[in-house]
Amino acid sequence: MITQERLFEVLHYNKNSGVFVWNISPNNSTYAGTEAGNIDAYGYLVTSIDNKRYKLHRLAWLYEYGEMPKNQIDHINGIKTDNRIENLRDVNGFVNQQNRRVIQKNNKSGYTGVCFVKNRNKCMAQIKVENKFNYLGLYETAELANEAYIKAKRELHNGCTI
């Protein structure tokens, strides 16, 4: 596991931009002064240090606070490549899931918590709290139903930043 001291040796982190720059040349194709990180299959910036792969948002936490995060790192604004320290928080998995902005593949409305009710020709909003679905109403448009869902989510889901 990398230490803060080793991290300071190999990378410089700008907490205002969230960008890491190499202090050294880690290999033959990367030079000191160049930006560190590549986007992985999940959309996060990652890099390798001493033959170990790290997510840059976790390294940002280590750089600023001197220890690896105890839980998951949540990107508050939902942008996985925005590693500014003000955009990162150490939270448990449940809280981190409250800020998911990607809808499920089988969702036809285009919005989380919204589905179309054919026999009423309206969009229904609902939210799940403590494993129970709560009805939020029927709306003329998916956008209006989404507004109701977002309002309820902010009130009922601890840690929601959407």
C-alpha positions as CSV (number, residue, x, y, z in Angstrom):
1,M,0.0,0.0,0.0
2,I,1.3,3.4,-0.9
3,T,2.1,6.0,1.8
4,Q,1.5,9.7,1.7
5,E,5.3,10.2,1.7
6,R,5.8,8.0,-1.4
7,L,2.8,9.7,-3.0
8,F,4.5,13.1,-2.5
9,E,7.7,11.8,-4.1
10,V,6.0,10.6,-7.3
11,L,3.0,12.9,-7.8
12,H,1.9,16.5,-7.2
13,Y,-1.8,17.0,-6.6
14,N,-3.6,20.3,-7.2
15,K,-6.6,20.2,-4.9
16,N,-8.3,23.1,-6.7
17,S,-8.2,21.4,-10.1
18,G,-8.1,17.8,-8.9
19,V,-5.3,17.1,-11.3
20,F,-2.2,14.9,-10.5
21,V,1.1,15.6,-12.3
22,W,4.1,13.3,-12.3
23,N,7.1,14.5,-10.2
24,I,9.2,11.8,-11.8
25,S,9.2,9.8,-15.1
26,P,7.5,6.6,-14.0
27,N,8.3,4.8,-17.3
28,N,9.8,5.3,-20.8
29,S,6.7,6.9,-22.3
30,T,5.6,9.2,-19.4
31,Y,7.7,12.1,-18.3
32,A,7.9,14.3,-15.2
33,G,5.5,17.3,-15.5
34,T,2.8,15.3,-17.5
35,E,-0.6,14.7,-16.2
36,A,-1.2,11.4,-14.5
37,G,-4.2,9.1,-15.0
38,N,-6.2,7.2,-17.6
39,I,-9.9,6.5,-17.6
40,D,-10.7,2.9,-16.6
41,A,-13.7,0.9,-17.8
42,Y,-15.9,2.4,-15.1
43,G,-15.1,6.0,-15.9
44,Y,-12.6,6.7,-13.1
45,L,-9.1,8.1,-13.4
46,V,-6.5,5.5,-12.5
47,T,-2.7,5.3,-12.5
48,S,0.0,2.8,-11.5
49,I,2.6,3.5,-8.9
50,D,5.3,0.9,-8.1
51,N,3.4,-1.7,-10.2
52,K,0.2,-1.2,-8.2
53,R,-3.0,0.4,-9.7
54,Y,-4.7,3.2,-7.8
55,K,-7.8,5.2,-8.4
56,L,-6.9,8.9,-8.4
57,H,-9.8,10.0,-6.2
58,R,-8.5,7.7,-3.5
59,L,-5.0,9.1,-3.9
60,A,-6.4,12.6,-3.6
61,W,-7.8,11.6,-0.2
62,L,-4.5,10.2,0.9
63,Y,-2.6,13.2,-0.4
64,E,-4.8,15.6,1.5
65,Y,-5.6,13.7,4.7
66,G,-2.6,11.4,5.1
67,E,-4.5,8.1,5.0
68,M,-6.5,6.1,2.6
69,P,-10.3,6.6,2.9
70,K,-12.0,4.2,5.3
71,N,-15.0,3.7,3.0
72,Q,-15.9,4.6,-0.6
73,I,-15.1,7.9,-2.1
74,D,-18.2,9.7,-3.4
75,H,-17.9,12.2,-6.2
76,I,-20.5,14.7,-4.9
77,N,-21.3,16.2,-8.3
78,G,-21.5,12.7,-9.9
79,I,-18.6,13.4,-12.3
80,K,-16.2,10.5,-11.9
81,T,-13.2,12.4,-13.2
82,D,-13.7,15.5,-11.0
83,N,-11.1,14.8,-8.3
84,R,-11.1,18.2,-6.6
85,I,-10.9,17.6,-2.9
86,E,-14.1,19.6,-2.3
87,N,-15.9,17.2,-4.6
88,L,-14.9,14.1,-2.7
89,R,-16.3,12.6,0.5
90,D,-15.6,9.4,2.4
91,V,-19.0,7.6,2.8
92,N,-20.4,4.1,3.2
93,G,-21.7,2.2,0.2
94,F,-25.4,3.0,1.0
95,V,-24.8,6.7,1.0
96,N,-22.7,6.5,-2.1
97,Q,-25.5,4.7,-3.9
98,Q,-27.9,7.6,-3.2
99,N,-26.1,9.8,-5.7
100,R,-26.2,7.4,-8.7
101,R,-27.2,9.3,-11.8
102,V,-27.2,6.4,-14.2
103,I,-30.6,4.9,-14.9
104,Q,-31.1,1.2,-15.2
105,K,-30.9,-0.3,-18.7
106,N,-34.5,-1.5,-18.6
107,N,-35.9,2.0,-17.6
108,K,-38.1,3.3,-20.5
109,S,-39.0,6.7,-19.0
110,G,-35.5,8.0,-18.9
111,Y,-35.7,8.9,-15.2
112,T,-35.0,7.0,-12.0
113,G,-38.2,6.5,-10.0
114,V,-40.5,7.2,-12.9
115,C,-42.6,4.8,-15.0
116,F,-45.4,5.2,-17.5
117,V,-48.9,3.9,-16.5
118,K,-50.6,3.0,-19.8
119,N,-54.2,2.8,-18.6
120,R,-54.0,6.3,-17.0
121,N,-51.8,7.7,-19.8
122,K,-49.6,9.4,-17.1
123,C,-46.2,9.0,-15.5
124,M,-46.0,7.7,-11.9
125,A,-43.3,8.7,-9.5
126,Q,-42.2,6.4,-6.7
127,I,-39.3,6.1,-4.3
128,K,-38.0,3.2,-2.3
129,V,-37.3,3.8,1.4
130,E,-36.3,1.0,3.8
131,N,-37.2,-1.6,1.1
132,K,-40.7,-0.2,0.7
133,F,-41.9,1.6,-2.4
134,N,-43.6,4.9,-1.6
135,Y,-46.1,6.3,-4.2
136,L,-45.4,9.9,-5.1
137,G,-48.3,10.5,-7.5
138,L,-49.2,10.6,-11.2
139,Y,-48.0,13.3,-13.5
140,E,-48.7,14.5,-17.0
141,T,-45.0,14.3,-18.0
142,A,-42.0,12.2,-17.0
143,E,-40.2,15.5,-16.2
144,L,-42.8,16.5,-13.6
145,A,-42.7,13.0,-12.1
146,N,-38.9,13.2,-12.0
147,E,-39.1,16.5,-10.1
148,A,-41.3,14.9,-7.5
149,Y,-38.9,12.0,-7.2
150,I,-35.9,14.3,-6.8
151,K,-37.7,16.3,-4.2
152,A,-38.6,13.2,-2.2
153,K,-35.1,11.7,-2.6
154,R,-33.5,14.9,-1.2
155,E,-35.8,14.6,1.8
156,L,-35.8,10.9,2.4
157,H,-32.3,9.6,1.4
158,N,-29.6,10.6,3.8
159,G,-26.5,11.8,1.9
160,C,-28.3,12.6,-1.4
161,T,-26.6,15.4,-3.3
162,I,-28.6,15.2,-6.5
